[in-house]
Amino acid sequence: MATSFTKSFTTKTSTFLDQSSFHGVPVTSPVRMQPLRSAQKNVSITMSAAASSEQYDLGSFKFSPIKESIVAREMIRRYMTDMITYADTDVVICGAGSAGLSCAYELSKNPNVQ
């Protein structure tokens, strides 16, 4: 009984979003990295810390503004996946602009949506 109980929680459920472009497309193939091997076996490292008179100029840091489209896409991905996986929902699409049509297209990929 304990084995089947544990197995039911470890099984990954498949949703229609697993085959969708909704999660994005990888830009490049993953890079395989090899660890560097040191030629010396006995290496001595010495470190010392001294009080530095230099202070960071906190006004010199500059950040690029956050692109709203990237944040919105991530929020939709996170919450839409939970909604589809765990909740019974009704969806009404209002409008036939780019957002409404892409929403209808993604929903039409799921055979359970009528």
Backbone as CSV, one residue per row, in Angstrom:
resi,resn,N_x,N_y,N_z,CA_x,CA_y,CA_z,C_x,C_y,C_z
1,MET,0.823,-1.199,0.000,0.000,0.000,0.000,0.862,1.257,0.000
2,ALA,1.942,1.247,0.787,2.809,2.428,0.862,3.495,2.695,-0.470
3,THR,3.837,1.622,-1.193,4.507,1.805,-2.475,3.577,2.471,-3.487
4,SER,2.337,2.004,-3.574,1.421,2.613,-4.540,1.056,4.038,-4.151
5,PHE,0.978,4.316,-2.845,0.693,5.670,-2.368,1.813,6.616,-2.768
6,THR,3.072,6.189,-2.593,4.226,7.014,-2.957,4.292,7.199,-4.465
7,LYS,4.013,6.146,-5.204,4.098,6.217,-6.656,3.098,7.214,-7.226
8,SER,1.924,7.312,-6.624,0.933,8.233,-7.165,1.374,9.685,-7.046
9,PHE,2.203,10.004,-6.058,2.673,11.376,-5.915,3.904,11.665,-6.763
10,THR,4.647,10.657,-7.177,5.858,10.891,-7.950,5.613,10.830,-9.449
11,THR,4.452,10.372,-9.894,4.162,10.287,-11.315,3.896,11.683,-11.866
12,LYS,4.579,12.028,-12.955,4.405,13.345,-13.560,3.211,13.292,-14.493
13,THR,2.294,14.205,-14.291,1.141,14.272,-15.178,1.510,15.075,-16.416
14,SER,1.010,14.643,-17.530,1.298,15.314,-18.794,0.115,16.202,-19.153
15,THR,0.403,17.424,-19.527,-0.641,18.342,-19.950,-0.421,18.687,-21.413
16,PHE,-1.417,19.330,-22.001,-1.264,19.709,-23.402,-0.192,20.778,-23.580
17,LEU,0.213,21.456,-22.495,1.249,22.484,-22.606,2.643,21.889,-22.776
18,ASP,2.803,20.582,-22.480,4.119,19.962,-22.625,4.572,19.947,-24.082
19,GLN,3.639,19.871,-25.022,3.997,19.849,-26.438,3.770,21.206,-27.094
20,SER,3.440,22.211,-26.337,3.113,23.519,-26.883,4.350,24.414,-26.927
21,SER,4.293,25.427,-27.753,5.359,26.429,-27.777,5.153,27.456,-26.676
22,PHE,4.141,27.235,-25.831,3.815,28.150,-24.731,4.987,28.316,-23.774
23,HIS,5.803,27.268,-23.605,6.936,27.318,-22.684,8.180,27.909,-23.332
24,GLY,8.105,28.308,-24.561,9.255,28.906,-25.232,10.054,27.864,-25.989
25,VAL,10.946,28.326,-26.805,11.792,27.470,-27.616,13.233,27.787,-27.263
26,PRO,14.079,26.761,-27.028,15.469,27.063,-26.701,16.169,27.776,-27.852
27,VAL,16.969,28.771,-27.524,17.652,29.559,-28.538,18.871,28.812,-29.062
28,THR,19.639,28.223,-28.176,20.830,27.487,-28.581,20.833,26.133,-27.899
29,SER,21.658,25.242,-28.417,21.789,23.943,-27.772,22.609,24.092,-26.493
30,PRO,22.366,23.221,-25.501,23.116,23.342,-24.248,24.612,23.127,-24.470
31,VAL,25.409,23.822,-23.711,26.861,23.739,-23.826,27.370,22.746,-22.794
32,ARG,28.189,21.809,-23.223,28.768,20.851,-22.290,30.098,21.404,-21.802
33,MET,30.261,21.428,-20.507,31.476,21.980,-19.927,32.274,20.863,-19.267
34,GLN,33.569,20.890,-19.486,34.464,19.915,-18.875,35.233,20.587,-17.750
35,PRO,35.376,19.923,-16.605,36.136,20.534,-15.512,37.625,20.604,-15.844
36,LEU,38.268,21.655,-15.366,39.706,21.793,-15.552,40.425,20.955,-14.505
37,ARG,41.512,20.352,-14.899,42.283,19.538,-13.963,43.593,20.259,-13.663
38,SER,43.915,20.338,-12.413,45.132,21.014,-11.991,46.322,20.074,-12.140
39,ALA,47.448,20.617,-12.570,48.647,19.804,-12.730,49.325,19.559,-11.389
40,GLN,49.221,20.492,-10.463,49.871,20.338,-9.171,48.908,19.712,-8.180
41,LYS,49.481,18.851,-7.325,48.658,18.215,-6.297,48.693,19.005,-4.991
42,ASN,49.842,19.566,-4.638,49.985,20.300,-3.380,50.015,21.794,-3.678
43,VAL,48.908,22.440,-3.484,48.809,23.859,-3.748,48.521,24.562,-2.436
44,SER,49.249,25.619,-2.178,49.032,26.393,-0.963,48.397,27.724,-1.348
45,ILE,47.324,28.068,-0.659,46.633,29.323,-0.928,46.681,30.166,0.330
46,THR,47.097,31.404,0.176,47.163,32.320,1.309,46.245,33.495,1.026
47,MET,45.516,33.910,2.060,44.589,35.013,1.904,44.732,35.958,3.073
48,SER,44.596,37.217,2.825,44.603,38.172,3.927,43.526,39.212,3.664
49,ALA,42.937,39.688,4.732,41.893,40.696,4.606,42.331,41.939,5.355
50,ALA,42.185,43.056,4.722,42.524,44.323,5.362,41.355,45.272,5.161
51,ALA,41.167,46.152,6.091,40.093,47.130,5.973,40.402,48.048,4.797
52,SER,39.493,48.108,3.878,39.690,48.933,2.697,39.096,50.310,2.949
53,SER,39.831,51.325,2.515,39.316,52.681,2.673,38.333,53.027,1.556
54,GLU,38.335,52.218,0.478,37.421,52.479,-0.629,36.028,51.988,-0.281
55,GLN,35.057,52.785,-0.589,33.660,52.404,-0.407,33.034,52.268,-1.791
56,TYR,32.065,51.386,-1.874,31.335,51.265,-3.131,30.491,52.510,-3.336
57,ASP,30.489,52.993,-4.549,29.610,54.103,-4.896,28.283,53.501,-5.353
58,LEU,27.316,53.483,-4.454,26.042,52.842,-4.761,25.257,53.593,-5.823
59,GLY,25.617,54.811,-6.101,24.943,55.563,-7.152,25.460,55.229,-8.541
60,SER,26.565,54.484,-8.633,27.142,54.187,-9.942,26.517,52.963,-10.601
61,PHE,25.716,52.200,-9.868,25.080,51.027,-10.451,23.895,51.460,-11.300
62,LYS,23.791,50.877,-12.475,22.674,51.173,-13.363,22.095,49.856,-13.858
63,PHE,20.790,49.774,-13.855,20.115,48.573,-14.293,19.211,48.909,-15.467
64,SER,19.093,47.952,-16.366,18.166,48.122,-17.483,16.747,47.968,-16.960
65,PRO,15.809,48.670,-17.562,14.420,48.498,-17.118,13.927,47.087,-17.437
66,ILE,13.041,46.583,-16.598,12.466,45.260,-16.811,11.454,45.360,-17.944
67,LYS,11.553,44.444,-18.882,10.606,44.436,-19.992,9.311,43.785,-19.525
68,GLU,8.232,44.513,-19.659,6.940,44.035,-19.171,6.514,42.754,-19.878
69,SER,6.882,42.611,-21.144,6.470,41.413,-21.881,7.104,40.154,-21.310
70,ILE,8.359,40.258,-20.853,9.036,39.093,-20.279,8.400,38.723,-18.950
71,VAL,8.115,39.712,-18.120,7.494,39.448,-16.822,6.095,38.878,-17.018
72,ALA,5.328,39.464,-17.919,3.964,38.994,-18.156,3.973,37.561,-18.672
73,ARG,4.894,37.240,-19.567,4.971,35.889,-20.116,5.277,34.877,-19.018
74,GLU,6.198,35.218,-18.136,6.559,34.304,-17.049,5.399,34.117,-16.075
75,MET,4.690,35.193,-15.764,3.548,35.080,-14.848,2.448,34.220,-15.478
76,ILE,2.180,34.418,-16.756,1.159,33.616,-17.433,1.580,32.157,-17.453
77,ARG,2.843,31.891,-17.753,3.327,30.517,-17.801,3.147,29.838,-16.445
78,ARG,3.521,30.530,-15.382,3.457,29.940,-14.043,2.019,29.673,-13.611
79,TYR,1.157,30.675,-13.735,-0.191,30.538,-13.201,-1.135,29.815,-14.151
80,MET,-0.924,29.914,-15.446,-1.771,29.208,-16.399,-1.542,27.707,-16.290
81,THR,-0.298,27.284,-16.091,-0.002,25.864,-15.938,-0.702,25.308,-14.707
82,ASP,-0.652,26.025,-13.592,-1.347,25.577,-12.382,-2.854,25.543,-12.600
83,MET,-3.375,26.541,-13.285,-4.815,26.594,-13.519,-5.268,25.409,-14.365
84,ILE,-4.532,25.098,-15.400,-4.916,24.001,-16.285,-4.748,22.656,-15.594
85,THR,-3.696,22.521,-14.782,-3.414,21.249,-14.132,-4.368,20.958,-12.983
86,TYR,-4.664,21.953,-12.163,-5.349,21.686,-10.901,-6.774,22.226,-10.806
87,ALA,-7.217,23.070,-11.682,-8.512,23.727,-11.496,-9.454,23.417,-12.650
88,ASP,-10.739,23.382,-12.337,-11.769,23.318,-13.371,-12.160,24.751,-13.691
89,THR,-12.007,25.134,-14.936,-12.230,26.532,-15.289,-13.071,26.642,-16.554
90,ASP,-13.737,27.756,-16.675,-14.419,28.146,-17.905,-13.655,29.333,-18.469
91,VAL,-13.486,29.349,-19.785,-12.718,30.417,-20.417,-13.589,31.103,-21.458
92,VAL,-13.629,32.416,-21.411,-14.311,33.212,-22.427,-13.264,34.126,-23.042
93,ILE,-13.124,34.067,-24.362,-12.163,34.915,-25.063,-12.935,36.077,-25.663
94,CYS,-12.593,37.277,-25.254,-13.241,38.488,-25.758,-12.284,39.182,-26.710
95,GLY,-12.668,39.302,-27.951,-11.833,40.008,-28.908,-11.128,39.049,-29.841
96,ALA,-10.774,39.556,-31.002,-10.091,38.752,-32.005,-8.792,39.419,-32.419
97,GLY,-8.171,40.106,-31.468,-6.862,40.694,-31.736,-5.785,39.629,-31.615
98,SER,-4.553,40.056,-31.576,-3.451,39.094,-31.521,-3.498,38.264,-30.245
99,ALA,-3.836,38.875,-29.107,-3.888,38.131,-27.844,-5.051,37.144,-27.838
100,GLY,-6.222,37.571,-28.296,-7.378,36.679,-28.318,-7.192,35.510,-29.261
101,LEU,-6.633,35.772,-30.433,-6.421,34.698,-31.401,-5.354,33.719,-30.937
102,SER,-4.274,34.214,-30.341,-3.242,33.293,-29.863,-3.753,32.483,-28.680
103,CYS,-4.587,33.081,-27.828,-5.198,32.347,-26.722,-6.110,31.249,-27.259
104,ALA,-6.947,31.572,-28.231,-7.845,30.581,-28.824,-7.057,29.468,-29.502
105,TYR,-5.973,29.829,-30.163,-5.142,28.826,-30.835,-4.541,27.853,-29.828
106,GLU,-3.976,28.372,-28.733,-3.365,27.505,-27.721,-4.410,26.617,-27.059
107,LEU,-5.586,27.170,-26.786,-6.648,26.364,-26.179,-7.170,25.303,-27.140
108,SER,-7.163,25.595,-28.437,-7.669,24.625,-29.408,-6.761,23.407,-29.531
109,LYS,-5.532,23.502,-29.079,-4.617,22.358,-29.129,-5.003,21.273,-28.133
110,ASN,-5.757,21.638,-27.093,-6.154,20.680,-26.070,-7.454,20.010,-26.499
111,PRO,-7.457,18.685,-26.690,-8.690,18.012,-27.126,-9.780,18.011,-26.056
112,ASN,-9.441,18.261,-24.801,-10.435,18.272,-23.727,-11.211,19.579,-23.667
113,VAL,-10.736,20.620,-24.347,-11.414,21.917,-24.333,-12.406,21.951,-25.487
114,GLN,-13.652,22.299,-25.172,-14.686,22.351,-26.217,-15.341,23.702,-26.236
